[in-house]
Amino acid sequence: MTSTDRVTLGKRSNTREVSASAVAMLDERGTVVAWTQAAEHLLGYSAGDVVGRSGALVLPSSEETPTISAFIEQCRAQSDWSGTITVRHRDGRMLGINHRISMLWGQDGTFR
């Protein structure tokens, strides 16, 4: 490119918005134990709304996982999984989102 070339830049995107991942952590009983601001923006629930409550609040039942305990069992069986899952927004809308499940294991080798 020479000094006389013109360059037109498009609208700059918010890098934080593009790269932020919504993270929710559930314990072995399906209770939400962590909730990020990105999760809040995606689903409309603040951490205070969901932490300490059942993940069933945002994870509607399905044929594959009719209960939150069935969802947790599926997570254990597929300890490293990604795909599309339906979640419930605070306003009641159902959203299909890309989802990744990663299990956290304690130093003693048990699921956390």
C-alpha positions as YAML, in Angstrom:
chain: A
units: angstrom
residues:
- id: 1
  name: MET
  ca: [0.00, 0.00, 0.00]
- id: 2
  name: THR
  ca: [1.36, 3.41, -0.89]
- id: 3
  name: SER
  ca: [0.84, 6.61, 1.04]
- id: 4
  name: THR
  ca: [-1.77, 7.77, -1.49]
- id: 5
  name: ASP
  ca: [-3.99, 4.67, -1.09]
- id: 6
  name: ARG
  ca: [-7.21, 5.26, 0.77]
- id: 7
  name: VAL
  ca: [-8.38, 2.84, 3.36]
- id: 8
  name: THR
  ca: [-11.94, 2.82, 4.59]
- id: 9
  name: LEU
  ca: [-12.49, 1.11, 7.91]
- id: 10
  name: GLY
  ca: [-15.85, -0.29, 8.83]
- id: 11
  name: LYS
  ca: [-17.47, 0.22, 12.18]
- id: 12
  name: ARG
  ca: [-15.22, -1.19, 14.84]
- id: 13
  name: SER
  ca: [-16.84, -3.99, 16.77]
- id: 14
  name: ASN
  ca: [-16.72, -4.27, 20.53]
- id: 15
  name: THR
  ca: [-14.02, -6.92, 20.98]
- id: 16
  name: ARG
  ca: [-15.15, -7.73, 24.50]
- id: 17
  name: GLU
  ca: [-18.69, -8.36, 23.30]
- id: 18
  name: VAL
  ca: [-17.54, -10.66, 20.51]
- id: 19
  name: SER
  ca: [-15.17, -12.70, 22.63]
- id: 20
  name: ALA
  ca: [-17.12, -12.87, 25.90]
- id: 21
  name: SER
  ca: [-18.42, -16.32, 26.72]
- id: 22
  name: ALA
  ca: [-21.37, -16.82, 28.99]
- id: 23
  name: VAL
  ca: [-20.32, -19.18, 31.77]
- id: 24
  name: ALA
  ca: [-22.58, -20.92, 34.24]
- id: 25
  name: MET
  ca: [-21.29, -23.51, 36.67]
- id: 26
  name: LEU
  ca: [-23.55, -26.11, 38.23]
- id: 27
  name: ASP
  ca: [-22.64, -28.42, 41.08]
- id: 28
  name: GLU
  ca: [-23.31, -32.16, 41.19]
- id: 29
  name: ARG
  ca: [-26.92, -31.52, 42.27]
- id: 30
  name: GLY
  ca: [-27.63, -29.08, 39.43]
- id: 31
  name: THR
  ca: [-27.47, -25.96, 41.61]
- id: 32
  name: VAL
  ca: [-25.99, -22.89, 39.92]
- id: 33
  name: VAL
  ca: [-22.79, -21.99, 41.76]
- id: 34
  name: ALA
  ca: [-21.30, -19.42, 39.35]
- id: 35
  name: TRP
  ca: [-22.76, -17.01, 36.78]
- id: 36
  name: THR
  ca: [-20.86, -14.49, 34.65]
- id: 37
  name: GLN
  ca: [-21.90, -11.06, 33.40]
- id: 38
  name: ALA
  ca: [-21.94, -12.50, 29.88]
- id: 39
  name: ALA
  ca: [-24.50, -15.08, 31.08]
- id: 40
  name: GLU
  ca: [-26.50, -12.24, 32.58]
- id: 41
  name: HIS
  ca: [-26.49, -10.35, 29.28]
- id: 42
  name: LEU
  ca: [-27.41, -13.45, 27.30]
- id: 43
  name: LEU
  ca: [-30.25, -14.71, 29.51]
- id: 44
  name: GLY
  ca: [-31.37, -11.65, 31.47]
- id: 45
  name: TYR
  ca: [-30.83, -13.18, 34.93]
- id: 46
  name: SER
  ca: [-28.35, -11.58, 37.32]
- id: 47
  name: ALA
  ca: [-26.06, -13.77, 39.41]
- id: 48
  name: GLY
  ca: [-28.26, -12.94, 42.41]
- id: 49
  name: ASP
  ca: [-31.26, -14.33, 40.52]
- id: 50
  name: VAL
  ca: [-29.72, -17.73, 39.80]
- id: 51
  name: VAL
  ca: [-26.77, -18.57, 42.07]
- id: 52
  name: GLY
  ca: [-27.95, -20.99, 44.72]
- id: 53
  name: ARG
  ca: [-30.99, -22.01, 42.64]
- id: 54
  name: SER
  ca: [-31.61, -25.02, 40.42]
- id: 55
  name: GLY
  ca: [-30.25, -24.88, 36.90]
- id: 56
  name: ALA
  ca: [-33.76, -25.92, 35.82]
- id: 57
  name: LEU
  ca: [-34.56, -22.20, 35.93]
- id: 58
  name: VAL
  ca: [-32.72, -21.74, 32.62]
- id: 59
  name: LEU
  ca: [-32.51, -25.31, 31.35]
- id: 60
  name: PRO
  ca: [-35.98, -26.41, 30.27]
- id: 61
  name: SER
  ca: [-36.72, -30.12, 30.29]
- id: 62
  name: SER
  ca: [-36.51, -32.09, 27.07]
- id: 63
  name: GLU
  ca: [-36.95, -35.68, 25.92]
- id: 64
  name: GLU
  ca: [-33.26, -36.34, 26.50]
- id: 65
  name: THR
  ca: [-33.12, -34.59, 29.89]
- id: 66
  name: PRO
  ca: [-36.57, -34.34, 31.50]
- id: 67
  name: THR
  ca: [-35.11, -33.22, 34.85]
- id: 68
  name: ILE
  ca: [-32.06, -31.30, 36.02]
- id: 69
  name: SER
  ca: [-30.70, -34.53, 37.58]
- id: 70
  name: ALA
  ca: [-31.00, -36.23, 34.16]
- id: 71
  name: PHE
  ca: [-29.11, -33.28, 32.65]
- id: 72
  name: ILE
  ca: [-26.33, -33.66, 35.25]
- id: 73
  name: GLU
  ca: [-26.12, -37.40, 34.54]
- id: 74
  name: GLN
  ca: [-25.85, -36.67, 30.81]
- id: 75
  name: CYS
  ca: [-23.05, -34.18, 31.59]
- id: 76
  name: ARG
  ca: [-21.20, -36.84, 33.58]
- id: 77
  name: ALA
  ca: [-21.59, -39.37, 30.77]
- id: 78
  name: GLN
  ca: [-20.35, -36.86, 28.16]
- id: 79
  name: SER
  ca: [-17.73, -35.09, 30.24]
- id: 80
  name: ASP
  ca: [-16.46, -33.09, 27.27]
- id: 81
  name: TRP
  ca: [-19.30, -32.15, 24.93]
- id: 82
  name: SER
  ca: [-20.33, -29.24, 22.76]
- id: 83
  name: GLY
  ca: [-23.38, -28.61, 20.63]
- id: 84
  name: THR
  ca: [-26.61, -26.68, 20.57]
- id: 85
  name: ILE
  ca: [-28.91, -26.55, 23.57]
- id: 86
  name: THR
  ca: [-32.12, -24.67, 24.31]
- id: 87
  name: VAL
  ca: [-32.12, -22.31, 27.30]
- id: 88
  name: ARG
  ca: [-34.82, -20.10, 28.79]
- id: 89
  name: HIS
  ca: [-34.37, -16.31, 28.80]
- id: 90
  name: ARG
  ca: [-35.77, -14.38, 31.76]
- id: 91
  name: ASP
  ca: [-38.57, -13.04, 29.53]
- id: 92
  name: GLY
  ca: [-39.66, -16.60, 28.70]
- id: 93
  name: ARG
  ca: [-38.17, -16.84, 25.21]
- id: 94
  name: MET
  ca: [-36.35, -20.04, 24.35]
- id: 95
  name: LEU
  ca: [-32.91, -19.51, 22.83]
- id: 96
  name: GLY
  ca: [-30.83, -22.06, 20.96]
- id: 97
  name: ILE
  ca: [-27.22, -21.48, 21.94]
- id: 98
  name: ASN
  ca: [-23.89, -23.13, 21.27]
- id: 99
  name: HIS
  ca: [-23.00, -24.88, 24.48]
- id: 100
  name: ARG
  ca: [-19.92, -26.58, 25.86]
- id: 101
  name: ILE
  ca: [-19.87, -28.89, 28.84]
- id: 102
  name: SER
  ca: [-16.62, -29.29, 30.72]
- id: 103
  name: MET
  ca: [-16.49, -31.24, 33.94]
- id: 104
  name: LEU
  ca: [-14.45, -30.01, 36.88]
- id: 105
  name: TRP
  ca: [-12.79, -32.70, 38.91]
- id: 106
  name: GLY
  ca: [-11.40, -32.37, 42.41]
- id: 107
  name: GLN
  ca: [-7.86, -33.33, 43.38]
- id: 108
  name: ASP
  ca: [-9.24, -36.56, 44.79]
- id: 109
  name: GLY
  ca: [-10.63, -37.48, 41.36]
- id: 110
  name: THR
  ca: [-14.27, -36.82, 42.20]
- id: 111
  name: PHE
  ca: [-16.65, -34.66, 40.21]
- id: 112
  name: ARG
  ca: [-17.07, -31.10, 41.52]
...
